[in-house]
Amino acid sequence: MEIIPAIDLINGQCVRLSAGDFARQTTYDADPVAVARRFADAGLRRLHLVDLDGARAGQPVNLAVLEAIARQTSLDIDAGGGIQTEAALTQVLAAGASHATAGSLAVREPATVKAWLAQYGPDTIFLGADYKDAHIVINAWVDQSALTLSGFIADYLASGGTTFICTDVSKDGLLQGPSLSTYRLLVQQFPAARFIASGGVTTIADLELLAEAGMHGAIIGKALYEGTIALADLQRFL
């Protein structure tokens, strides 16, 4: 299972939100590039970079940070937040991301995202399955869509998607453990999919259980910033 540290950006700084609430924001570091270098120095190979300003603005805002991280580290970056047009997708990939995550747009404009999957391939286009109460949520997690989590995944699997970043919004940033039961069901229901767990990862034991459940990857955010997981503890997974 791949270990994927997360950097969430507001005003160019490393922050974490609690349950996706912008009013419950903690700023951890003013220098996200230094944070990314620490991850790389610890042997981590991946990075999940979320432009929260971009998610609210509907277009990428923190491209300069993405460029700097890509230039100063060898991390394999998946970027999300504000990728609503092909111009934005091109910007993010040109800035150094290897993968772009389509979340809200994949719900609002499925034809667009399916065309991207055909053009750029499923290793470049990831699907952001952000959910609450088994329904996909969109627009910076403000609005609940009519789509169920399993319906969203089934549709995009049939259209060539392979990698799904599944975020339980109700658990994100709360350090209360991941949605193991949901992930186990998804792995059983969709054995061809590559699922990346996001939200709630708090301890090394959580990671071990996610690996046992068959997850392709696990995103760790607040646990690294709060110290409930130390970078040194991750060596067994590398």
C-alpha positions in Angstrom: 0.0 0.0 0.0 1.3 3.4 -1.0 1.7 6.0 1.8 0.7 9.4 0.5 1.2 12.5 2.7 -1.1 15.4 2.1 -0.5 19.1 1.9 -3.6 21.3 1.8 -3.0 24.9 0.8 -4.7 28.2 1.7 -2.9 31.4 1.0 0.2 29.4 0.1 0.4 27.8 3.5 0.0 24.3 4.9 -3.4 24.0 6.6 -5.8 21.4 7.7 -9.6 21.7 8.0 -11.9 19.8 10.3 -14.6 17.9 8.4 -14.1 20.2 5.4 -15.2 23.3 7.4 -13.2 26.4 6.3 -14.2 28.0 9.6 -12.3 25.2 11.4 -8.8 25.8 9.9 -5.4 25.1 11.5 -2.3 26.5 9.9 0.7 24.2 10.4 3.5 25.6 8.3 4.0 28.8 6.2 6.5 26.9 3.9 4.8 24.0 2.1 7.9 23.4 0.0 10.0 22.7 3.1 7.2 20.3 4.3 7.4 18.5 1.0 11.1 18.2 1.2 10.8 16.7 4.7 8.4 14.1 3.3 10.9 13.3 0.4 13.8 13.1 2.8 11.9 10.6 4.8 11.7 8.3 1.8 8.1 9.0 0.8 7.6 9.0 -2.9 4.1 10.4 -3.3 2.3 13.7 -2.4 -1.4 14.6 -2.4 -1.6 18.3 -2.9 -4.9 20.1 -2.5 -5.5 23.7 -3.5 -8.3 24.7 -1.1 -8.3 28.2 -2.4 -8.7 26.8 -5.9 -11.6 24.6 -4.8 -13.4 27.7 -3.6 -12.4 29.8 -6.6 -13.2 27.2 -9.2 -9.7 27.5 -10.7 -6.1 26.7 -9.6 -4.8 29.4 -7.2 -1.6 27.9 -5.7 0.2 26.9 -8.9 3.5 28.6 -7.8 3.6 26.2 -4.8 3.0 23.2 -7.0 5.8 24.3 -9.3 8.2 24.9 -6.5 7.5 21.5 -4.9 7.9 19.7 -8.3 11.1 21.6 -8.9 12.7 21.0 -5.5 11.6 17.4 -4.9 11.2 14.2 -6.9 7.8 13.5 -5.3 5.1 12.0 -7.6 2.3 14.6 -7.1 -1.4 14.3 -7.5 -3.1 17.6 -7.5 -6.7 18.6 -6.8 -8.8 21.7 -6.1 -10.2 24.0 -8.8 -9.6 21.8 -11.8 -12.8 22.7 -13.6 -11.6 23.2 -17.2 -9.1 21.6 -19.6 -7.1 24.9 -19.4 -6.8 24.3 -15.6 -5.9 20.7 -16.1 -3.2 21.6 -18.5 -1.8 24.3 -16.1 -1.6 21.8 -13.2 0.1 19.1 -15.3 2.5 21.7 -16.8 3.3 22.9 -13.3 4.6 19.5 -12.3 1.7 17.3 -11.2 1.8 13.7 -12.5 -1.9 13.2 -11.7 -4.9 15.5 -11.5 -8.0 14.6 -9.3 -11.4 15.4 -10.7 -14.0 15.7 -8.0 -16.9 18.1 -8.3 -16.5 18.3 -12.1 -16.8 14.5 -12.4 -20.3 14.9 -10.9 -21.3 18.1 -12.7 -19.8 17.4 -16.1 -19.2 13.6 -16.5 -18.8 13.8 -20.3 -15.8 16.2 -19.8 -14.0 14.0 -17.3 -14.7 10.9 -19.3 -13.1 12.7 -22.3 -10.1 13.5 -20.2 -9.8 9.8 -19.2 -9.8 8.8 -22.8 -7.3 11.5 -23.8 -4.9 11.6 -20.8 -5.4 8.1 -19.5 -6.4 6.7 -16.1 -2.9 7.0 -14.7 -3.2 10.8 -15.1 -6.8 11.4 -14.2 -7.8 10.3 -10.7 -11.4 10.4 -9.5 -12.2 12.2 -6.3 -15.0 10.3 -4.5 -15.6 12.7 -1.6 -18.6 11.4 0.3 -20.8 11.8 3.3 -23.6 9.4 4.3 -22.9 7.3 1.2 -23.5 10.2 -1.2 -21.0 12.2 -3.2 -20.5 15.8 -2.1 -19.2 18.5 -4.3 -18.3 22.2 -4.5 -15.7 22.2 -1.7 -17.8 19.6 0.2 -20.7 22.1 0.6 -23.3 20.4 -1.5 -24.6 16.8 -1.5 -25.2 15.3 -4.9 -27.8 12.7 -5.8 -25.1 10.3 -6.7 -24.2 7.5 -4.4 -20.6 6.5 -3.7 -21.0 3.1 -5.3 -22.9 4.5 -8.3 -20.2 7.1 -8.9 -17.5 4.4 -8.8 -19.4 2.0 -11.0 -20.0 4.6 -13.7 -16.4 5.8 -13.9 -15.0 2.2 -13.8 -17.1 1.5 -16.8 -15.7 4.6 -18.5 -12.0 3.6 -18.0 -11.3 5.1 -14.6 -9.1 3.1 -12.3 -8.0 5.2 -9.3 -10.4 6.6 -6.8 -9.5 8.8 -3.9 -12.2 8.1 -1.4 -12.6 10.8 1.3 -15.1 10.4 4.1 -15.8 14.1 4.7 -17.4 13.4 8.1 -14.0 12.0 9.3 -11.5 14.2 7.5 -9.2 16.0 9.8 -10.8 14.7 13.0 -8.2 12.0 13.9 -10.9 9.5 14.7 -9.9 6.7 12.4 -10.8 5.9 8.8 -14.0 4.4 7.3 -12.7 0.8 7.3 -16.1 -0.8 6.8 -16.9 1.3 3.7 -13.5 0.6 2.2 -13.8 -3.1 2.8 -17.2 -3.1 1.0 -15.8 -1.1 -1.9 -12.8 -3.4 -2.4 -15.2 -6.4 -2.4 -17.7 -4.7 -4.8 -15.1 -3.3 -7.2 -12.0 -5.6 -7.2 -10.7 -3.9 -10.4 -10.5 -0.4 -8.9 -7.5 1.1 -7.1 -8.8 2.8 -4.0 -6.9 5.4 -2.0 -8.2 6.0 1.5 -8.5 9.6 2.7 -9.9 11.0 5.9 -9.4 9.9 9.5 -6.1 8.1 9.4 -4.7 8.6 12.9 -2.3 5.7 13.8 0.0 3.2 12.3 -2.6 0.6 13.3 -5.1 2.4 11.0 -2.6 2.0 8.1 -2.1 -1.7 8.8 -5.9 -2.3 8.8 -6.2 -0.3 5.5 -3.5 -2.4 3.9 -5.2 -5.6 5.1 -8.4 -4.3 3.6 -6.7 -4.2 0.2 -6.4 -0.4 -0.3 -4.1 0.7 -3.0 -3.0 3.8 -1.0 -3.6 5.8 2.1 -3.5 9.6 2.4 -2.2 10.9 5.7 -2.7 14.6 6.7 -3.4 15.8 10.1 -1.8 12.7 11.8 1.6 13.8 10.5 1.1 17.4 11.5 -0.2 16.6 15.0 2.4 13.8 15.5 0.1 10.9 16.0 2.1 9.3 13.2 5.8 10.0 12.9 7.6 10.0 9.6 10.0 7.4 11.0 7.1 5.1 11.8 6.3 4.9 8.1 9.5 3.1 7.1 7.9 -0.3 7.3 5.5 0.6 4.5 8.2 2.0 2.1 
